[in-house]
């Protein structure tokens, strides 16, 4: 069938197979946008498009139009035109409306096909194909690649001539579940998190398999199919560290060339391969310790001097990445210097105030934990048979004198007491964690909502397991605010232990589990069960960009046994196991922002409030901005779904949609398949709610917990990730040192110097926007659909987001809203929808892309 096409491309005769002359044809113009493979050459950052389309056409790349109206019509073939990316296409009126394009690559290497546009097609006008896919040489595929026009079809609406192509394409993407997947494969499939450990390297590197068991439930990841380890048949073997960039994800899920040649991959590789061993040679007054806050500030103002040596020279020579090169000065001494985090740009000490400590629970990097205190003293939900009495030891005497003249009973009734509670999450693991070099507590922090709308910490409870056994309950101490003397120093340490708890919960739960890990099954199921022409695939696809690739990198470098996360966050080797235990309580519906706020007690239903929800803390920047974003997303999703689904019956009778939801429940989040809360996907409302939650998680929720990492935690004393000493006790040398040199004790307690350098370097990378980022309300291809109604609804969504941006700026300039900026003078912009590239502390990318 492709013979006609190849003849046209390569100049063969124009007789048909029977020797007859072809019928008279018209010529229409088309445009092809593509990239060639070596655009990924990291030494050539500015190369983007193929230098000459004829380079590929001359070696046998063929395109064949498939009619949406007539079956088995004659081939229609493109011929290279004079313009670099223009083609002239011989056109026969009898073909009818083109509905798909077959592409066959007989070239020796792959190319990226972005779009194909046909201009002035007789009777049909402009026809656009959105391809966005790598096309490998023909030997990789049993049949030519198929690309559809940008028209949207529910399964029953698909033109008959195109149906087999729709079905075959989905079948190809599912694969057969066998063998190790290779670079050019397009297969989406599921696997457990069984590749985090490396028992062949030694028992200390073994990690439990996450997923597939009631003990360690977990969302599924993308399958790679690597062989098992020699030591454990249930653990998948790992690829070598220096091959990390080659870990399998479906080819079209890999980072685009701009992002891949940008900071992420090479910066991570540089940290692991070069910076760590070089920094181990750092010499200062005390090895691997900061001696003063001035020492810490040198990281940002002046830089840390590095000794010259072959490793460092090799690092500088081999980084193909301009931003990281700027860290290293070349005019003499080599300095390791970081950008100044926003939290210390205005003041070097405001982060230490109680007001800022509390404000960051509402507007910092982890604003999703604080909850209403509904009973006093707080009670534990841990099983008393296993853990004894874990209820709080905080008493009325600890806090009531500091409550601005109201009683605990009044404050509870007026809903003015709040709690940051990490006690139950951490206590079951604390004995094991503290058997390592980490020395930390499980914390509860009680706060009062003041009359000016800010929060005031009243008490911090730090708890340890009983030394004689878990069943004997907790050993707890309560600390209350103090400003001066040794009591003031102890209070600063108590807040640091809380920050350590919150940093670990943020990184493992709020960030990794609830966004990265939770969303990957949706990426896989959508590609396996929903055709690219399905309206829900088109709705969700932008919100999955780069997620599988960043998660694969994370498994290889960050969350693996002995990886960067274990090195820099306090739970260490128990980190991922802890996230699995938390996943036992994961509920998709709880991820909806209104549901989350109500569950935490910080919002109540109120028909007189906007959108029927009233915040108990009116100046709660994450919730205020988040609710505006949430309802904008919901309105967009509702308009879109109502256009394609005119009734609940259409939802019920959509076989692709039903297969998608069934697979998500039974495979993607298979350890939760029996949970009663799953939507049944029988109504338009269930579809709208589910899609809104998916988009919210991938875009705004991830932005809120990711892009504030460097602004707030880039200065580690504000958000320490590890504690190495317990609180000094009276009568000990440590207590005497606290009296004489409190700053030194503080810095000896929190994250050490080497871990700080590694952790700060990592979160700087993860807090940056790539130069090709696509933000909420944007699409990378304007002609992503041909449906004008959907395009108009999307434009309205973008306009609504622009209005939200204006309101965020107004609120940040309103001095009455004290939590918007705080003592550190950092405006809350983490849910400001757009951003430029780099380290900006604002912007909502469409997807979990970093």
C-alpha positions, -999 to 999 in steps of 0.1 A, spaced: 0 0 0 29 24 7 44 17 -27 25 45 -43 36 69 -15 73 59 -17 73 63 -55 59 98 -51 85 107 -24 114 92 -43 105 101 -79 91 68 -92 66 65 -120 30 75 -114 12 44 -129 -9 24 -105 -5 -13 -99 -25 -21 -130 -5 1 -153 -32 27 -156 -26 64 -152 -39 79 -119 -69 102 -121 -63 140 -122 -54 154 -88 -52 188 -72 -23 200 -51 -27 213 -16 -1 228 6 9 214 40 33 221 68 52 196 89 69 205 121 94 180 135 128 177 152 156 152 146 173 131 171 205 150 175 186 180 187 192 163 221 229 169 218 238 187 250 265 207 233 240 223 210 214 240 232 199 262 205 192 236 178 155 230 176 141 221 142 153 198 115 176 216 91 159 202 60 128 181 58 142 166 27 169 150 47 143 126 61 121 124 31 150 115 8 157 85 30 122 71 30 99 88 56 64 84 42 31 100 52 -3 85 42 -36 102 47 -65 80 59 -100 90 50 -125 96 78 -153 89 53 -142 62 28 -126 29 35 -95 16 16 -91 47 -7 -60 51 -28 -29 65 -11 -23 102 -11 13 111 -9 33 142 2 62 155 -18 90 177 -4 82 213 -13 106 242 -17 101 256 18 121 240 45 90 225 63 64 228 35 50 199 16 28 197 -15 2 170 -14 -14 154 -44 -51 156 -36 -80 135 -50 -115 147 -42 -128 112 -37 -108 107 -6 -132 128 14 -122 143 47 -88 131 60 -92 117 95 -58 101 102 -22 100 90 0 70 88 37 77 92 64 52 83 101 59 91 126 41 70 153 65 81 181 51 103 171 72 134 140 86 151 125 120 148 100 140 168 68 147 148 51 177 164 23 188 140 11 183 104 -12 210 90 -30 207 56 -41 241 42 -72 247 21 -83 211 18 -111 212 -9 -144 212 9 -128 210 44 -105 240 48 -76 237 73 -70 203 89 -46 200 118 -28 169 132 -13 173 167 12 145 169 38 153 196 55 119 193 88 104 186 87 82 155 113 55 155 125 36 125 99 13 110 115 -19 124 104 -8 159 67 -11 150 46 -39 136 25 -14 117 31 23 107 24 49 133 -10 65 132 -19 101 141 -54 115 141 -67 150 133 -74 173 162 -111 164 161 -126 148 192 -146 117 192 -163 96 219 -160 59 210 -194 56 194 -188 87 173 -156 75 157 -160 73 119 -160 37 109 -129 38 87 -109 50 117 -121 27 144 -96 -1 138 -68 24 140 -81 38 173 -83 2 187 -49 -8 174 -32 23 188 -45 16 223 -35 -20 220 1 -10 210 3 13 240 -7 -14 265 20 -38 253 19 -75 262 33 -73 298 64 -92 289 101 -85 287 124 -56 295 112 -23 279 136 -5 258 142 32 248 120 33 218 91 14 233 58 32 238 44 8 264 24 20 295 21 -7 321 21 -11 359 46 -23 385 51 -22 422 78 0 438 101 -29 439 132 -11 425 141 12 455 164 -13 472 196 -30 460 201 -61 481 229 -73 458 249 -44 471 244 -55 507 216 -61 532 217 -25 544 205 -15 509 175 -38 509 141 -21 510 106 -35 512 85 -38 481 59 -10 482 26 -20 467 8 -53 464 4 -61 501 -18 -50 530 14 -42 550 29 -19 524 2 -6 501 12 19 474 2 34 441 17 17 411 46 30 390 54 26 353 67 -9 345 103 -12 332 106 -50 332 142 -53 343 154 -86 357 151 -94 394 181 -90 417 202 -121 425 195 -118 463 158 -112 461 135 -124 433 109 -98 443 132 -69 440 139 -55 405 175 -49 396 187 -13 393 206 3 364 240 19 372 239 54 386 256 69 356 229 54 334 202 71 354 191 93 325 183 62 305 158 46 329 128 35 309 97 55 305 75 55 274 94 75 248 69 103 246 70 107 284 107 117 284 116 153 289 116 175 259 150 186 245 149 220 262 143 205 296 166 176 292 194 200 282 184 224 309 192 219 346 175 189 359 192 158 346 228 170 345 225 189 377 213 159 396 239 138 380 266 163 389 255 164 425 256 127 429 288 121 408 310 150 416 299 174 442 294 150 471 329 135 470 345 169 465 326 185 494 338 157 517 372 175 514 358 208 526 379 222 554 368 248 579 373 252 616 352 221 624 348 193 598 312 190 585 298 216 609 287 252 607 302 271 636 278 302 634 249 316 615 275 337 597 290 305 584 256 295 570 251 329 554 284 325 535 266 299 513 246 328 499 268 359 505 303 352 493 303 314 489 320 285 505 356 280 493 364 247 477 399 232 475 412 229 440 416 193 427 410 170 398 375 161 408 364 198 410 382 206 377 364 176 361 330 189 375 334 223 360 347 210 327 318 184 323 288 204 333 270 213 300 247 235 319 252 273 322 233 279 354 253 254 375 285 267 360 277 301 374 280 286 409 317 282 403 338 313 399 368 311 375 387 341 387 409 324 412 393 307 442 364 283 435 333 292 454 302 272 460 275 298 462 237 296 462 210 321 454 198 340 485 165 323 496 135 347 499 131 339 535 164 358 544 164 384 516 147 412 537 159 401 572 184 376 584 165 369 616 128 374 610 125 336 603 131 330 641 100 349 652 70 330 665 47 348 641 67 336 611 70 301 625 32 299 627 25 318 594 44 293 574 18 267 584 -6 288 563 16 302 536 48 282 536 59 251 517 37 228 537 4 246 543 -17 214 541 -13 199 576 -26 224 602 -60 215 615 -87 227 640 -82 215 676 -116 200 684 -108 186 719 -84 195 747 -60 180 754 -54 164 720 -59 126 718 -40 100 698 -56 76 674 -28 51 678 -39 17 691 -34 18 729 -28 -20 729 4 -14 709 14 20 719 -1 26 754 -12 61 763 -2 85 735 -26 113 744 -12 148 749 5 160 781 -3 196 774 -24 211 802 -45 241 808 -17 256 829 7 254 800 -13 276 777 -42 295 792 -22 323 806 -10 332 771 -44 331 754 -53 368 752 -78 367 781 -100 338 769 -103 303 783 -96 271 766 -134 263 766 -141 297 749 -114 292 724 -127 257 715 -162 270 712 -151 299 690 -129 276 669 -97 296 676 -74 268 686 -54 249 659 -28 222 659 1 211 638 1 174 647 28 150 636 27 128 666 7 98 654 25 97 620 60 95 635 57 78 668 55 42 654 88 47 637 105 69 662 124 41 681 139 28 649 147 63 636 164 73 668 186 41 667 204 58 638 224 90 640 191 109 639 178 120 673 143 135 671 108 136 686 72 133 675 56 167 679 24 185 685 21 223 683 -10 242 696 -17 276 682 -42 304 689 -59 325 662 -54 360 674 -77 390 669 -55 404 641 -59 371 621 -24 358 627 -15 326 646 4 324 679 21 292 691 11 284 726 29 252 733 51 225 717 49 189 729 79 167 721 74 130 726 96 99 727 87 62 730 89 49 765 124 34 770 110 2 784 86 -5 756 61 10 732 31 -3 751 41 19 781 31 50 761 49 82 753 74 101 774 65 138 766 78 172 775 59 205 769 77 237 760 62 272 759 73 304 743 102 324 757 123 351 742 154 355 764 180 335 781 183 297 781 145 294 780 145 314 748 172 291 733 152 260 743 121 274 727 140 280 695 152 244 696 117 232 702 105 250 671 134 234 652 123 199 662 88 208 649 103 221 616 123 188 613 91 168 617 73 191 592 101 189 567 100 151 566 62 149 564 62 176 537 88 158 515 75 123 519 37 128 522 25 162 511 49 163 481 60 128 470 31 106 480 2 129 475 13 144 442 41 125 424 32 89 434 -6 94 435 -8 109 400 14 84 381 -14 57 379 -36 82 362 -9 89 336 -6 52 328 -43 44 328 -52 74 306 -27 63 279 -38 27 281 -75 31 280 -84 65 265 -77 71 229 -59 104 221 -91 115 203 -112 109 235 -124 141 251 -112 131 286 -77 122 272 -75 156 257 -87 173 289 -62 155 311 -31 149 289 -14 183 296 -16 175 333 6 144 329 36 160 311 70 149 324 55 131 354 66 96 346 101 109 338 106 128 370 93 100 390 116 75 373 146 98 380 134 100 416 134 62 420 169 61 405 185 90 425 163 105 452 140 80 470 160 49 465 179 31 493 210 52 501 197 80 478 196 117 484 163 117 503 175 91 528 207 112 532 190 145 538 156 138 555 153 126 591 135 92 586 165 80 566 160 43 554 125 42 568 113 72 547 95 54 519 81 27 542 66 55 563 49 70 533 34 36 525 18 34 560 3 69 555 -11 57 521 -33 33 539 -55 62 547 -53 78 513 -87 87 498 -90 103 463 -120 124 473 -101 139 502 -76 154 478 -103 178 466 -94 211 482 -128 219 497 -130 183 511 -95 186 525 -102 219 542 -134 206 558 -117 174 569 -90 194 587 -117 216 602 -103 248 589 -134 255 567 -171 249 572 -200 249 548 -218 282 547 -244 291 521 -237 328 526 -200 325 518 -185 324 483 -188 289 468 -206 278 500 -174 275 521 -162 297 550 -126 297 562 -121 297 599 -88 315 594 -99 342 569 -63 351 561 -51 316 551 -32 324 518 -29 288 505 -66 282 511 -78 316 498 -59 314 466 -63 276 463 -101 278 465 -102 304 437 -80 281 415 -100 251 425 -134 265 415 -119 279 383 -107 244 374 -140 229 383 -159 254 361 -136 247 332 -140 209 336 -178 212 340 -182 233 308 -160 209 289 -176 176 301 -211 190 296 -203 197 260 -193 161 253 -216 143 276 -252 154 273 -265 130 299 -254 105 326 -263 77 303 -235 88 279 -210 85 308 -223 50 316 -222 39 280 -187 51 272 -166 19 271 -132 36 271 -142 58 301 -155 28 320 -124 7 312 -102 37 323 -119 41 357 -120 3 363 -83 0 356 -74 30 378 -93 15 407 -82 -21 402 -47 -17 389 -33 18 393 -44 22 429 -51 -15 432 -43 -17 469 -73 6 475 -97 -12 450 -121 -23 477 -125 11 493 -162 22 494 -154 59 486 -144 53 449 -168 72 426 -188 47 405 -183 68 373 -220 66 365 -228 103 363 -215 135 348 -210 149 383 -187 120 393 -167 125 361 -164 163 367 -154 158 404 -128 132 395 -112 151 367 -112 183 388 -93 164 415 -68 150 391 -61 184 376 -59 200 410 -34 174 423 -12 177 392 -12 214 389 -20 236 419 -14 212 448 20 202 435 29 239 428 19 248 464 41 222 480 70 222 455 80 257 443 83 271 478 110 247 487 140 269 480 124 302 490 117 288 525 139 258 530 169 270 510 180 285 542 182 253 563 180 268 598 144 278 589 134 243 577 160 218 591 155 183 577 174 164 604 181 167 641 212 150 656 208 157 693 181 156 718 170 187 738 197 195 764 188 186 799 196 207 830 229 197 846 245 184 815 275 198 795 251 204 766 229 226 787 259 246 799 269 250 763 234 261 754 237 289 780 271 300 767 268 295 730 232 289 719 238 294 682 265 267 681 242 243 699 213 250 675 236 244 645 251 212 660 215 200 666 201 205 631 212 193 596 250 190 593 271 210 568 275 183 541 239 173 542 229 210 541 250 216 510 235 185 493 199 192 504 201 229 494 215 220 460 187 195 455 158 218 464 173 246 443 170 223 413 136 211 422 123 246 428 132 259 393 109 262 364 122 249 331 124 273 302 97 253 283 72 251 311 35 252 303 13 267 330 -23 263 341 -46 278 315 -21 273 287 -15 246 261 16 238 242 -4 235 210 -31 261 204 -50 238 180 -53 210 205 -89 205 195 -111 216 166 -141 221 188 -148 258 191 -170 254 222 -142 236 240 -117 263 229 -140 291 240 -144 275 275 -107 271 278 -102 307 269 -126 317 296 -107 295 320 -75 314 311 -92 347 316 -104 337 350 -69 327 360 -56 361 349 -82 377 372 -70 356 400 -34 368 394 -46 404 398 -64 396 430 -33 378 445 -12 410 438 -39 431 455 -41 409 485 -3 408 489 -3 446 490 -31 447 516 -14 454 550 -45 442 568 -37 406 556 -7 400 577 -2 363 567 2 372 530 37 386 536 47 381 572 78 392 592 101 379 565 84 400 538 78 371 514 46 377 495 25 345 489 28 338 452 30 300 451 -5 298 436 1 327 412 -7 309 380 21 320 356 58 325 359 89 330 339 116 303 340 140 299 369 138 302 406 107 325 410 86 312 439 55 314 418 37 297 388 15 267 385 27 243 359 0 221 343 17 189 356 39 173 382 69 181 360 97 185 385 
